[in-house]
Every structure is written in structure tokens, then in C-alpha cells.
Amino acid sequence: MKLHAAFTKAFFFSASLLILAATTKAAPNLPVIYVDTDNGNDGNTGTEATTAFKTLTRAGESIAPSGTIHLVSSKTPFRECLELKVGGVEGQPLTVEGNGAVIDLGTDLADGPWEQLGEEWVLARDVRPHTRTVQTSPIFIDNTPIWVASEKDPKDAPVGSLRFLDNGRYVIKFPPGKSPRNSRVTLTSEENTPGVLFGANASHIIVRNLTARYVGNDGFNLHGAGQDIVLENVKALMCGDQGISSHDTGQMTVRGAEIAFCGSRAGGIADINQCTTSYSNVLMHHNRKGVLTLRGGHHEIDGMAIIGNSPGALPKSTDKISVKNCVILNDSLSEIACSAETDREEVKGLIESARQTKALLDTVPYPGVPVLRKP
């Protein structure tokens, strides 16, 4: 009898735990979430600005399908990737209101310690390894991406140079006039970490007014089968790989973007496999490559200005690629190339945006963050 009673008690206790766990797991996620990296706390309710969460991870785990995430903009950037594992439904998207917030995954290496080796400088501490040595740029000197040059393509070498010692330490030859003493040196995040990552099957998502910078991968990255992914007025700056990239069978629309100082060999944008993409009102400047990689699927570009990049032709319209109202400008903002179908009135706004951008180019890191030390 005592054994039976003990067994019965244990059974009901275990059953209660299972019911509690199931109830907790089945509890609805939050339809509205606020995230504040300065004043938030992941122990808060997250449902109001005064009770905001602190981390993007907590927000991404807690948001309900078709919900809204409000990011609080402050001088302190978010220091983690925003991964959106759920989306919405047609007519009721999941929405991220960036409100001008910044995701910054860079590590400032200015204080090293650095050891001089002839004309080069050795970073005398262990940092994350770099394996995609030709494709991506792990190091930025001020706003300039630095990468390991391809032995097969010496013309692709950056103004500075990067190599590695046998122990994995970074060795940098700085551009003329620069050194760790007078430059901001920044290491990007891990090579597989983007700024915003869209889940493999998360569809119907809008991300607005958000900046991603110093990420090891793409600023905004779509993999998988997600449909109706929309970016509005976003910035992808100093990304180790592309600023925006879509893969597989995903579908993305970009309405307003600035893609600048990104370090990919494939260009500021790379859309491949069988994805479908559409871009309008995009300013691309001072990326490692001025060209775009558009391969497979279907792609539309209607409104793009490219400035300050190495020479590269605009993609031509084909049965799978539609290109119009696109211009390549020199540093004086004079047109040096344009798409076959270009209405000068349609690109006036983009050229004016480029003109306003020129005033910010000396800001390190670009844009709007004070210089740490002046040369």
C-alpha cells in the first residue's frame, strides 16, 4: 500500500510537471515587443517602452507571428544578430520598426596590442579565425575593407593588405599614412553571423529603418523559402560580406537602402540560386566591388546609384533580370554609365542622396559616430 501510494504520488507529480511544461510551451507569444539596449531588461514584460527587453535574442524568441518589434534607438548599438524565426501571413506581416537603431557587431582593435614588423603590424592577441580569406573582409581600417588578396588575381589586392602567421595572428600592412596609432581598426563578427537573419521558412516580414554594420556575413541575409520579405530604408555598412543577400527560393523586396563599404568579392548585393528579388531607391557606394551578383531566379532593379567603386558594368536586362534607372557616378557625381532604360528625372533623387552622403564620408566609422582619434 505504501509503495502504491508513493507510486501514485510520483505519477501525479510527474504528470503535473508535464502539463505545466506543455502549458508553458503552448503559451502565446507577445504581439508587441519593445527592445531597449540601454534601459531594457530581459526580465521585463517587454510589452511597453518602459518595460522593454534588453536583447534582440529575447525579442526574437518571444514575438508572435504577425507581431511587431519596436527597437529603441540610442547611442548604444545592439551587439547581436536579430534572428527572425517566425513571420506573418499575407496582409498581416511581422514588422520590425527599427526607428534608426543600429546593430553593430564590430570589435575595436585600436589598442591591439600591436607589434611592428617592418612595414607591417601584428595584432598580438588571439581573435576569431578567418577562413573565407578571399571572399570576405574581416578587418576595416577606418571605412576601408581589408582582405587577403587572391594569388590568381593580384589586381584585386586592397590598398592595405592582410595575411596570417602560422599561429593565426593577423598581420596588416596599413594603407599609406595610416597605422594603429592614427586609425580606427575594426574586426567584424564571426563569418556566419549577419545583422538580420530571416528564418528558413519565415514569410511576410517587414524590416524598417534599421542599420547593420561590422557584421562578418551579410547585413541582411535571406536563406530558404521565405516569401514577401520587405526591407524599407535600411543601411548595411562595413559588412564583411554583402550588404544584402538572398538565396535558395526566397523572395525579397527592397525599397530604399544604402549599402556602403562592404567587403565582399561578390559585390554589395548578391542574389543567387532561385531567389526572386526587387530593388528600388538604392544607393551603393565605396564597396569593395561595384558590381552586383545576380544569378538564377528573377531580379528587378528600378532605381540605383553606384558611386566610388572599382569599375564594374551594370547587369544587363535579360529574360530573368530587369534593369532600369540605374547610374554609375564618379566621385564628382558625374555620370559615367547608366542602364539602357534610364529616365534622368527618376534618378535625380538618388544623385541628390549621393551628394548629401559625400559630406559624411570622412566620418569614422561611417556614418554619424565620432572619430575615436584624429590622424
C-alpha positions in Angstrom: 0.0 0.0 0.0 2.8 2.4 0.9 4.6 1.6 -2.3 1.4 2.1 -4.3 0.7 5.4 -2.6 4.2 6.6 -3.3 3.9 5.5 -7.0 0.6 7.3 -7.3 2.0 10.4 -5.8 5.1 10.3 -8.1 2.9 9.7 -11.1 0.6 12.7 -10.4 3.6 14.9 -9.7 5.3 13.9 -13.0 2.0 14.4 -14.8 1.6 17.9 -13.3 5.1 18.8 -14.5 4.3 17.6 -18.0 1.1 19.6 -18.0 2.9 22.7 -16.7 5.6 22.3 -19.4 3.1 21.8 -22.1 1.1 24.8 -20.9 4.2 27.0 -20.8 5.3 25.9 -24.2 1.8 26.5 -25.6 1.5 29.9 -24.1 1.0 32.6 -26.8 4.0 34.8 -27.7 3.8 38.5 -27.5 2.1 40.5 -30.3 4.0 43.7 -29.5 7.6 43.9 -28.1 9.9 46.8 -27.2 13.7 46.4 -27.0 16.0 48.9 -25.4 19.7 48.1 -25.2 20.3 50.9 -22.7 17.4 50.7 -20.3 15.8 47.3 -21.0 15.9 44.1 -19.0 15.1 40.6 -20.3 13.2 40.0 -17.1 10.7 42.7 -18.0 7.4 42.1 -19.7 8.7 43.6 -22.9 5.2 44.9 -23.9 5.8 48.7 -23.4 8.7 51.1 -23.9 9.0 51.4 -20.1 9.2 47.6 -19.6 11.3 46.8 -22.7 13.5 43.8 -23.2 17.2 44.4 -23.4 18.3 41.9 -26.1 17.3 41.1 -29.7 17.6 37.4 -28.8 14.9 37.7 -26.2 12.7 39.6 -28.7 13.2 37.1 -31.5 12.3 34.2 -29.2 9.2 36.0 -27.8 7.5 37.6 -30.8 4.2 36.2 -32.0 3.5 35.6 -35.7 2.4 38.8 -37.3 3.6 40.7 -34.3 5.6 44.0 -34.1 9.1 44.5 -32.6 9.9 48.1 -31.7 13.6 48.9 -31.4 14.6 51.9 -29.2 17.2 54.0 -31.0 20.1 55.2 -28.7 23.8 55.9 -28.9 24.5 52.4 -27.7 24.1 49.9 -30.6 22.7 46.4 -30.3 25.5 43.9 -30.1 23.8 40.8 -31.5 22.2 39.4 -34.6 18.4 39.8 -34.9 17.1 36.4 -36.0 13.5 36.2 -37.1 12.4 32.6 -36.9 8.7 33.4 -37.4 6.9 35.7 -39.8 3.3 36.7 -40.6 0.6 35.9 -43.1 -0.4 37.8 -46.2 -1.9 41.1 -45.2 -0.6 40.7 -41.6 3.2 40.8 -41.7 5.6 40.5 -38.8 7.1 44.0 -38.5 10.4 45.3 -37.1 10.3 49.0 -36.5 14.0 49.9 -36.3 13.4 53.6 -35.6 17.0 54.3 -36.6 18.6 51.7 -34.3 22.0 50.2 -35.1 23.2 46.6 -34.9 27.0 46.8 -34.6 29.0 43.6 -34.2 32.4 45.0 -34.6 35.3 44.8 -32.2 37.6 47.9 -31.9 41.2 46.8 -32.3 42.8 50.2 -32.0 44.5 49.3 -28.7 45.8 46.0 -30.0 48.3 45.2 -28.6 50.2 45.8 -31.8 53.7 44.8 -32.6 55.5 46.4 -35.5 57.1 44.0 -38.0 58.9 46.1 -40.7 56.2 47.8 -42.7 53.6 45.6 -41.2 51.8 45.4 -37.8 51.0 42.2 -36.0 47.9 42.0 -33.8 49.4 40.4 -30.7 46.3 38.7 -29.4 44.1 35.9 -30.4 40.9 36.8 -32.3 38.4 34.8 -34.2 39.9 32.9 -37.2 39.3 33.9 -40.8 38.6 31.2 -43.3 36.9 32.9 -46.2 40.1 34.8 -46.9 39.5 35.9 -50.5 35.7 36.3 -50.5 35.2 38.4 -47.3 36.9 41.2 -45.4 37.3 40.6 -41.7 39.2 43.9 -41.0 38.2 47.5 -41.6 40.7 50.3 -41.4 38.6 53.4 -40.9 35.9 52.7 -43.5 38.0 50.6 -45.8 37.6 46.8 -46.0 40.9 44.8 -45.9 41.2 41.2 -47.1 43.6 38.6 -48.2 44.5 39.1 -51.8 43.9 36.3 -54.3 47.2 34.9 -55.7 45.3 34.4 -59.0 44.1 38.0 -59.2 46.8 40.4 -57.9 44.7 43.4 -59.3 42.2 42.6 -56.6 44.6 43.5 -53.8 43.3 46.2 -51.4 45.2 49.4 -50.6 46.3 47.8 -47.4 47.0 44.1 -47.1 46.2 41.2 -44.7 48.0 37.9 -44.1 48.4 35.5 -41.2 51.2 34.0 -39.2 51.4 30.2 -38.5 49.8 30.8 -35.2 46.8 32.5 -36.8 47.7 36.1 -35.7 46.6 38.9 -38.1 49.4 40.8 -39.9 48.3 44.0 -41.6 50.2 46.4 -43.9 48.3 49.6 -43.4 47.5 52.0 -46.3 50.0 54.8 -46.8 49.9 57.3 -43.9 47.9 55.1 -41.6 48.9 52.9 -38.6 47.2 51.6 -35.4 48.3 55.0 -33.9 46.1 57.1 -36.1 43.4 54.8 -37.5 40.3 53.0 -36.3 40.8 49.3 -36.8 37.7 47.1 -36.5 37.2 43.4 -36.6 33.9 42.1 -37.8 31.9 39.4 -36.1 32.0 35.6 -36.9 31.9 34.9 -40.6 28.5 33.2 -40.4 26.8 36.0 -38.4 24.7 38.5 -40.3 23.0 41.6 -38.9 19.4 40.4 -39.6 18.8 36.8 -40.4 15.4 35.6 -41.8 14.4 32.1 -40.8 14.3 29.4 -43.5 10.5 29.4 -43.8 9.6 32.7 -42.2 7.5 34.7 -44.7 5.7 38.1 -44.7 8.1 40.2 -42.8 8.8 44.0 -43.0 12.0 45.5 -41.5 12.2 49.3 -41.5 14.7 52.0 -40.6 17.5 49.7 -39.3 21.3 49.8 -39.7 23.6 46.8 -39.7 27.3 47.3 -39.6 30.6 45.4 -38.9 28.9 42.0 -39.3 31.1 39.2 -40.6 28.4 38.0 -43.0 25.7 40.0 -44.8 23.9 42.9 -43.3 20.5 41.4 -44.2 20.5 37.7 -45.1 17.7 35.6 -46.5 18.2 31.9 -46.8 15.5 29.3 -47.5 12.0 29.6 -48.8 10.8 32.7 -47.1 8.4 34.8 -49.2 7.4 38.5 -49.1 10.4 39.7 -47.1 10.5 43.6 -47.3 13.3 45.9 -46.4 12.5 49.7 -46.2 15.0 52.4 -45.6 17.8 50.2 -44.3 21.5 50.6 -44.2 24.2 47.9 -44.5 27.6 49.4 -43.7 31.1 47.9 -43.3 29.8 44.3 -43.7 32.4 41.6 -44.1 30.4 40.0 -46.9 27.5 41.6 -48.8 25.2 44.3 -47.6 22.1 42.4 -48.7 21.9 38.8 -50.0 19.1 36.4 -50.9 19.5 32.7 -51.6 17.6 29.5 -52.4 13.9 30.1 -53.3 13.3 33.2 -51.1 11.6 36.4 -52.2 12.7 39.8 -51.1 11.7 43.4 -51.9 14.0 46.3 -51.0 12.5 49.8 -51.0 15.2 52.3 -50.0 18.7 51.1 -48.9 22.2 52.4 -48.5 24.9 49.7 -49.0 28.4 51.0 -48.4 32.0 50.0 -47.5 31.1 46.2 -47.7 34.0 43.8 -48.2 32.6 41.0 -50.4 34.3 40.0 -53.6 30.8 39.4 -55.0 29.6 43.0 -54.7 27.3 44.9 -52.3 24.4 42.7 -53.3 24.5 39.0 -54.2 21.3 37.1 -55.0 21.7 33.6 -56.2 20.1 30.1 -56.6 16.4 30.5 -57.5 15.5 33.5 -55.4 13.3 36.4 -56.6 14.4 40.0 -55.7 13.3 43.5 -56.4 15.3 46.7 -55.6 14.3 50.4 -55.8 15.8 53.6 -54.5 19.2 52.1 -53.6 22.5 54.0 -53.0 25.6 51.8 -53.2 28.9 53.4 -52.6 32.5 52.5 -51.8 32.0 48.8 -51.6 34.9 46.5 -52.4 33.2 45.7 -55.7 30.7 48.0 -57.5 29.1 45.1 -59.4 26.1 43.1 -58.3 25.9 39.3 -58.4 22.5 38.3 -59.7 22.4 34.6 -60.7 19.4 32.3 -61.1 15.8 33.1 -60.2 14.4 36.5 -61.2 15.6 40.0 -60.3 14.4 43.6 -60.9 16.2 46.8 -60.3 14.4 50.1 -60.7 16.4 53.0 -59.2 20.0 52.5 -58.1 23.1 54.8 -57.9 26.6 53.4 -57.6 29.5 55.7 -56.6 33.1 55.3 -55.5 33.5 51.7 -56.5 36.0 49.8 -58.6 34.9 49.7 -62.3 32.2 47.2 -63.0 29.4 47.1 -65.5 25.8 47.2 -64.5 23.9 44.0 -65.2 22.1 44.0 -68.5 18.4 43.2 -68.8 17.6 39.7 -69.8 14.5 37.4 -69.6 15.4 36.9 -65.9 16.9 40.4 -65.0 15.1 43.7 -65.4 17.4 46.8 -65.0 16.3 50.4 -65.4 17.0 53.8 -63.9 20.5 52.8 -62.7 23.6 55.0 -62.9 27.2 54.7 -62.0 28.8 58.0 -60.8 32.4 59.1 -60.3 33.5 60.8 -57.1 32.5 64.2 -58.6 29.0 62.8 -59.1 29.3 62.9 -62.9 27.6 60.0 -64.7 30.0 57.5 -66.3 27.5 54.8 -67.1 23.8 54.1 -67.0 21.3 51.3 -67.7 19.8 51.2 -71.2 16.5 52.3 -69.9 17.1 55.4 -67.7 14.8 58.4 -67.0 17.0 61.2 -65.7 14.1 62.6 -63.7 13.7 59.3 -61.9 17.3 59.2 -60.7 17.6 62.9 -59.6 16.7 61.9 -56.0 19.3 59.2 -55.9 22.0 61.6 -57.2 21.0 64.1 -54.5 21.3 61.4 -51.9 24.8 60.7 -53.1 25.6 64.4 -52.9 24.5 64.6 -49.2 26.4 61.4 -48.5 29.7 62.9 -49.7 29.7 65.2 -46.6 29.8 62.2 -44.3 32.5 60.2 -46.0 35.2 61.4 -43.6 33.3 60.2 -40.5 34.8 57.1 -38.9 33.0 54.8 -38.6 30.6 56.0 -41.2 28.1 57.4 -40.6 27.4 59.6 -37.7 29.7 58.1 -35.0 32.5 60.4 -33.6 36.1 59.6 -34.7 38.0 57.9 -31.9 41.3 59.7 -32.6 42.3 62.0 -35.4 45.3 61.3 -37.5 
